[in-house]
Structures are given as C-alpha cells and as structure tokens.
Amino acid sequence: GRTAALIAAKHEGACFLFAKVVGLSSLVNDPAADPRLLVLLLQRVFDRFDRLADNFGVLRVRKTANEFYLAATGLAEPGQRPMDPADGGCALASFGFALVNISH
C-alpha cells in the first residue's frame, strides 16, 4: 500500500479551541432524521461558525472531531507572520463567547 507523507510543523504560541456541538451525535444517528435536511442544517450551522471565525481573525478548521468544531490562532500561512500569542488567545476567547451567544 501507499503511505501518506507526514506533514508536521512547530508553531510557537498557537492556540486552539474545541467547541462542542451538543447533540450532534444523537442528531446524526437518529434513524428518523432526513439526511438531506440534516446536511443542510449542519452546513448552515458551520457556515455561521465560519463567518464568526472570520470576524475574529480565527482560523477555522472545517473538519469536526466528533461533536467538536475546531478553531485556532497563531498558525500563519507560509510567508506570513502569525498573530501575537496574547492577541490570538484573546481573539479565540472572544470567538468562543460569541459561539455561546449565537447558540442560545
């Protein structure tokens, strides 16, 4: 078989936020749920989270890990300077509070 190349990089001062999307697993595993409506609902939720991440300068990691939405700061594109760790931590915390506010 073919082996995938391992890509790793060190990022000083990176911050990560795992936001739990409560009830996602039970919703996905509900046999009565219409898959098309479920996909549309999830797309709307994650698009809203992504727009919020953009507003706070937070990098959105589109893949979810179980019931979690992953976001980060301090991970710069090649040739760009990463956000200062203190600013990144504040941006990520503010983003987290905003997620809570739009979820209720």
Summary of the structure (lengths in Angstrom):
residues: 104
radius of gyration: 16.1
end to end distance: 47.4
largest distance: 48.6
contacts: 233
relative contact order: 0.22
helix: 44%
strand: 18%
